Amino acid sequence: MRSSPADEHVTVVLPSALMRLFPGCEREPAICATSVREMVDALDRRWPGIRDRLCDSTPRVRLHINIFVEGERAALETPLPPGAEVVIMTAISGG
């Protein structure tokens, strides 16, 4: 039996760097999604253009972006359990 959409919400923690690019963007939006790909699509519906900041054209998560589901590194195919915390981080580089 498939759960109701309300049961499929996850909390997404967005990095400050990304929030600055999208005025009105929430720090921790609740998103209804069952995979990371669905989550990215839902974020892009709320804040058009955010997908391009998170994914490349292949499509996969950009090299400088890390997505963690319940503390584990995730890809677009990663399933999202109901109530999961998804953390999006930008990579830090330098020399």
Residue, then its C-alpha position, 0 to 999 in steps of 0.5 A: m500500500r502506498s503512503s499518502p503524500a503527507d507521509e513522504h515529506v522530507t526536510v531539506v537543509l540548504p546551504s547559505a550560498l545557495m539561499r543567497l541566489f534564490p530570494g525567499c528560499e527557505r533554510e529548511p523546506a519540507i518537500c514531498a519526495t520519494s527520491v533525491r531526483e524528485m526532491v530536486d524537481a520539487l525544489d526547482r518548482r519552488w525556486p526555478g533554476i535551483r536544479d541547475r545549481l545542484c545538477d549537471s546536464t548528464p544529469r547527476v549531482r554536480l561535483h562541487i555539491n554534496i547531498f546527504v540523506e540521513g548522514e549518507r552521501a546520496a545520488l539522484e537515484t537515492p530513495l528518501p524514506p519518509g521524514a528523512e533529513v536531507v542536507i545539501m552542502t557546497a564543497i570547500s576547495g582551495g589551495 
